[in-house]
Each structure stands twice: as structure tokens, then as C-alpha cells.
Amino acid sequence: MDLELDDEALAFRDEVRAWLAANVPDPPLPSMDTEEGFLRHREWERHLADARFSVVTWPERYTGRAASLLQWVLFEEEYYAAGAPGRVGQNGLFLLAPTLFAHGTQEQRDRLLPAMARGEQVWAQAWSEPEAGSDLAAIRSTAVRTDGGWKLSGQKTWSSRAAFADKGFGLFRSDQQAHRHRGLTYAMFDLRAEGVSIRPIAQLDGDPGFAEIFLDEVFVPDHDIIGEPGEGWRVAMSTANNERGLSLRSPGRFLATAERLRKLWKERGDAADTSTQDRVVDAWIRARAYQLYTFTTLTRLSEGESLGPESSVTKLFWSRLDTAMQETALDLLGPESELSGEAAVESGKWADGYLFSLAGPIYGGTDQIQRNIIGERILGLPKEPEVDKGVPFSEVRVS
Ligand SMILES: Cc1cc2nc3c(=O)[nH]c(=O)nc-3n(C[C@H](O)[C@H](O)[C@H](O)COP(=O)(O)OP(=O)(O)OC[C@H]3O[C@@H](n4cnc5c(N)ncnc54)[C@H](O)[C@@H]3O)c2cc1C
């Protein structure tokens, strides 16, 4: 691709920059993992959608601008550089929506996307279970056929923002006899439906950023199944590739952190401390490398290719980069890094960022799992032994 931006891209970037300069809340919104913060972030989503900046790549009929992926990358760069609020709707916008575009029906897209874009319906990802995290195919929650739909039962866990969200999407075992990667069905459900109980879980910072979801014969109509029943694994893998490879963590996020780190070094760094200086420079170079690599991905996508196992390389790269940058900042701040609130540098944003970066090597598939995928599917190394090859799920022992 041509790295010189054309007039259209430059005009778009200027429009985004000007709008953000006039609209980004100051002081920043409270944490979206609190009830008040969640509501304020929901309002922010509506505000973004009114300006048609919520989902720039979506078609205009769904509140988007039909913008190119390059424009999306530019939007994200401006968004993070401006210190704009985190996206409370991100699991719907960046995980479920791409899945609906690829595997959903027209009726589902028409019904669900506008409310998602405006933050009127915030979605929680309900994939993980107590015995199914890395080994997602070990899912035990069930979908049982009933008149006009399915009944969902089981327990989901670590569901981000489910404590306050409206809807959930997840995988359910609909065929006990099938091989465990088959017999899974991808369903959407209402978090306030009869039979759903939500139990919030506090994260490291004490806020209920997660929840457990208990489902007891929760009815979902047929029109809330994505793809064919039993085809949920295939549908889910396209969601996972999006999450790891592009949509969840754009380069803008890391470029903005690298720039904050550079400024911190200018203010706090000791020129004699070449080791820390090297870490700052290394972070800046890696953030820029990630941006350029993303341009390669965009070029491939625009030529009709899709994201595959290389998404694991991307995920591994950004999760390590984020932790390295936050750690370098804490080292620069020294004992001050432990301060929070008004007294702290940037109101404690570095300490918060550090704590959250520790989750990067876990969510979206752990670093070890990404390495397994890279080893097996890119480098062609021998596969991990499959405990259950060809065995129906009902006969598999999950320890
Ligand atoms: C901040 C955050 C947000 C999250 N949000 C959501 C969400 O919204 N929805 C959702 O469904 N889930 C969510 N998760 C859950 C996340 O997807 C899981 O935590 C993750 O997939 C790991 O699963 P687990 O916790 O069960 O760990 P386990 O799978 O039990 O893994 C434990 C350890 O063993 C290692 N391990 C496991 N299997 C292998 C193997 N085959 N080879 C090598 N090492 C292995 C892992 O890498 C890890 O270090 C979130 C997690 C975090 C931290």
C-alpha cells in the first residue's frame, strides 16, 4: 500500500481530530467497570454514533460511514491519541458484529446492529466456562431443542462487563454425541431473560469488570442462532481471528502509549540511564512496527484474503508490547508509580494500564495457546496429542 495518505484520508483524519478535540470528556469518565461509569460510557457511545464515529467501517444504514479499513486505523490512532473513553460496546462492536457480517442473516444484522452501534444494547462475550478456557471445545453448557428455538443451560465465566451489559453471545453444546469441535451452536441471549442469573466478579482493581452467568433453561428463538446449529465452532473461530488479529487492538492504542512513554522519558528520564532509554526507544519502534504490520494485514484483507493463524503472532506481539511499555513507565516513575488519583502522574493511568496489561497475555487466548497455534499451524511442528480424537463429547474426560 501507499504510505502517503491521499486527500480523502487526510480530510477524514482532520475531521476526526477536530471532533475529538471538541468532544472528548474532561475530566475522563469513571471506570466502565462501575455502574455509574458503565452508564456514562453508554452515553458516550450514543454521542459517538450521533456523529457517525461509533463504527466508521459499517454501512451507512447501520450508523457507519462505509469507511475503508485504512480510515478505521486512522480513526483509532486519533481516538487513542486524544485520550478518548474506552469502548464499553467493544465486545459487540469488534467481536460479534464481524461475526454477524460474516455468518449472520440480513434479519439479524438489521435488527441488532443499529442498537449495538448506539450503545443501546451492550453485548457480553459468554464463551469461557470453569472447565473451558484455553480448551474452549470442552464447553459443557447446553442448547436443547424446543418448540421454535432452544433452551440454554450451564455456567459461563469471566464475561467482561456482563455485570451491567444487556445481551450475551456464546457457544453451547447442542449435540452430545458429536466430536467435541462439532455439535456446538452459537447463540445470542438476553442477559435479563428468565432463567439468567449474573454474579459479578471483582478484578485486580476491585471493580466488577467480569461476571459469571448462570443459565437455567433460558429460551432463545431460532432467529437468535448464528450460522447453522452444530456449526458454532467454525463461526466462533472467525470471531477469534478477528479478536486476535485486528479488531480488538488497533495500532493506535500502542502508538498512543508509546508516545506517552516518550514524553515521560523526556520529563523523568536520566540521560545516563541508557538501559531504560533503550527500552523506551524499543517500545516506540515496536509500536510503529505493529502499525506497519497492520497495514500489511489491511492490504491482504482488501485483496480478499482472510485472517488465519497469523492472528496469533499479532496477539502475542501486542500483548507483550503493552506489558513492556507499562513496566518501563512504572520504572521511570519509581515509588510514585504506586500513587493513584489526583496526586499521581496522569491520575494513575500508568498503574491502571500496567494492571490491565497483565491480562493481555490471558484474554483472547493465552500466550501459551498462541504459541501452540504458531508452532503447529505456521511452523509445522508436531501437534499436541489430541486426547479425544474422534471420540464423542459425552465420552471425553475433561480433568
Ligand atoms: C481481562 C479478561 C477479560 C476476559 N473477558 C472474557 C469475556 O468477555 N468472555 C469470555 O468468555 N472470557 C473472557 N476471559 C477469559 C479468557 O478467555 C480465559 O481466561 C482464557 O481463555 C484462559 O482460560 P482459563 O482462564 O480457563 O485458563 P486455563 O485454560 O485453565 O489456563 C491456565 C494456564 O494453563 C495454560 N495452558 C492451558 N492449556 C495449555 C496448553 N494446551 N498448552 C500450554 N499451556 C496451556 C494457559 O496458557 C494458562 O497459563 C477474559 C479473561 C481476562 C483476563
The ligand as an SDF file (V2000), in Angstrom:
LIG
                    3D

 53 58  0  0  0  0  0  0  0  0999 V2000
   -9.3580   -9.3030   31.3550 C   0  0  0  0  0  0  0  0  0  0  0  0
  -10.0180  -10.5570   30.8430 C   0  0  0  0  0  0  0  0  0  0  0  0
  -11.2070  -10.4720   30.1490 C   0  0  0  0  0  0  0  0  0  0  0  0
  -11.8580  -11.6260   29.7180 C   0  0  0  0  0  0  0  0  0  0  0  0
  -13.0620  -11.4860   29.1090 N   0  0  0  0  0  0  0  0  0  0  0  0
  -13.7190  -12.5900   28.7100 C   0  0  0  0  0  0  0  0  0  0  0  0
  -15.0210  -12.4570   28.1050 C   0  0  0  0  0  0  0  0  0  0  0  0
  -15.5350  -11.3530   27.9520 O   0  0  0  0  0  0  0  0  0  0  0  0
  -15.6720  -13.5760   27.7520 N   0  0  0  0  0  0  0  0  0  0  0  0
  -15.1250  -14.8100   27.9180 C   0  0  0  0  0  0  0  0  0  0  0  0
  -15.7710  -15.7740   27.5280 O   0  0  0  0  0  0  0  0  0  0  0  0
  -13.9170  -14.9890   28.5000 N   0  0  0  0  0  0  0  0  0  0  0  0
  -13.2050  -13.8960   28.9030 C   0  0  0  0  0  0  0  0  0  0  0  0
  -11.9770  -14.0370   29.5120 N   0  0  0  0  0  0  0  0  0  0  0  0
  -11.4800  -15.3750   29.7980 C   0  0  0  0  0  0  0  0  0  0  0  0
  -10.2980  -15.7960   28.9330 C   0  0  0  0  0  0  0  0  0  0  0  0
  -10.6960  -16.0640   27.6280 O   0  0  0  0  0  0  0  0  0  0  0  0
   -9.6830  -17.0370   29.6070 C   0  0  0  0  0  0  0  0  0  0  0  0
   -9.1870  -16.6240   30.8670 O   0  0  0  0  0  0  0  0  0  0  0  0
   -8.5590  -17.6360   28.7780 C   0  0  0  0  0  0  0  0  0  0  0  0
   -9.0430  -18.2110   27.5840 O   0  0  0  0  0  0  0  0  0  0  0  0
   -7.7790  -18.7110   29.5740 C   0  0  0  0  0  0  0  0  0  0  0  0
   -8.6490  -19.6640   30.1020 O   0  0  0  0  0  0  0  0  0  0  0  0
   -8.6120  -20.0560   31.6570 P   0  0  0  0  0  0  0  0  0  0  0  0
   -8.6540  -18.8010   32.4430 O   0  0  0  0  0  0  0  0  0  0  0  0
   -9.6490  -21.0750   31.8860 O   0  0  0  0  0  0  0  0  0  0  0  0
   -7.1610  -20.6670   31.9120 O   0  0  0  0  0  0  0  0  0  0  0  0
   -6.7080  -22.1530   31.6010 P   0  0  0  0  0  0  0  0  0  0  0  0
   -7.1920  -22.5540   30.2480 O   0  0  0  0  0  0  0  0  0  0  0  0
   -7.0750  -23.0150   32.7490 O   0  0  0  0  0  0  0  0  0  0  0  0
   -5.1430  -21.9930   31.5260 O   0  0  0  0  0  0  0  0  0  0  0  0
   -4.3060  -21.9420   32.7020 C   0  0  0  0  0  0  0  0  0  0  0  0
   -2.8590  -21.8850   32.2430 C   0  0  0  0  0  0  0  0  0  0  0  0
   -2.5120  -23.0960   31.5400 O   0  0  0  0  0  0  0  0  0  0  0  0
   -2.0090  -22.7860   30.2500 C   0  0  0  0  0  0  0  0  0  0  0  0
   -2.4410  -23.7910   29.2770 N   0  0  0  0  0  0  0  0  0  0  0  0
   -3.6890  -24.2950   29.1440 C   0  0  0  0  0  0  0  0  0  0  0  0
   -3.7250  -25.1960   28.1290 N   0  0  0  0  0  0  0  0  0  0  0  0
   -2.4730  -25.2340   27.6010 C   0  0  0  0  0  0  0  0  0  0  0  0
   -1.8760  -25.9560   26.5330 C   0  0  0  0  0  0  0  0  0  0  0  0
   -2.5860  -26.8090   25.7710 N   0  0  0  0  0  0  0  0  0  0  0  0
   -0.5630  -25.7400   26.2540 N   0  0  0  0  0  0  0  0  0  0  0  0
    0.1670  -24.8450   27.0190 C   0  0  0  0  0  0  0  0  0  0  0  0
   -0.3440  -24.1470   28.0570 N   0  0  0  0  0  0  0  0  0  0  0  0
   -1.6420  -24.3410   28.3430 C   0  0  0  0  0  0  0  0  0  0  0  0
   -2.5890  -21.4290   29.9140 C   0  0  0  0  0  0  0  0  0  0  0  0
   -1.8190  -20.7470   28.9510 O   0  0  0  0  0  0  0  0  0  0  0  0
   -2.5820  -20.7370   31.2730 C   0  0  0  0  0  0  0  0  0  0  0  0
   -1.3070  -20.2110   31.5370 O   0  0  0  0  0  0  0  0  0  0  0  0
  -11.2980  -12.9110   29.9730 C   0  0  0  0  0  0  0  0  0  0  0  0
  -10.0840  -13.0030   30.6620 C   0  0  0  0  0  0  0  0  0  0  0  0
   -9.4440  -11.8530   31.1120 C   0  0  0  0  0  0  0  0  0  0  0  0
   -8.1610  -11.9850   31.8750 C   0  0  0  0  0  0  0  0  0  0  0  0
  1  2  1  0
  2  3  1  0
  2 52  2  0
  3  4  2  0
  4  5  1  0
  4 50  1  0
  5  6  2  0
  6  7  1  0
  6 13  1  0
  7  8  2  0
  7  9  1  0
  9 10  1  0
 10 11  2  0
 10 12  1  0
 12 13  2  0
 13 14  1  0
 14 15  1  0
 14 50  1  0
 15 16  1  0
 16 17  1  0
 16 18  1  0
 18 19  1  0
 18 20  1  0
 20 21  1  0
 20 22  1  0
 22 23  1  0
 23 24  1  0
 24 25  2  0
 24 26  1  0
 24 27  1  0
 27 28  1  0
 28 29  2  0
 28 30  1  0
 28 31  1  0
 31 32  1  0
 32 33  1  0
 33 34  1  0
 33 48  1  0
 34 35  1  0
 35 36  1  0
 35 46  1  0
 36 37  1  0
 36 45  1  0
 37 38  2  0
 38 39  1  0
 39 40  1  0
 39 45  2  0
 40 41  1  0
 40 42  2  0
 42 43  1  0
 43 44  2  0
 44 45  1  0
 46 47  1  0
 46 48  1  0
 48 49  1  0
 50 51  2  0
 51 52  1  0
 52 53  1  0
M  END
$$$$
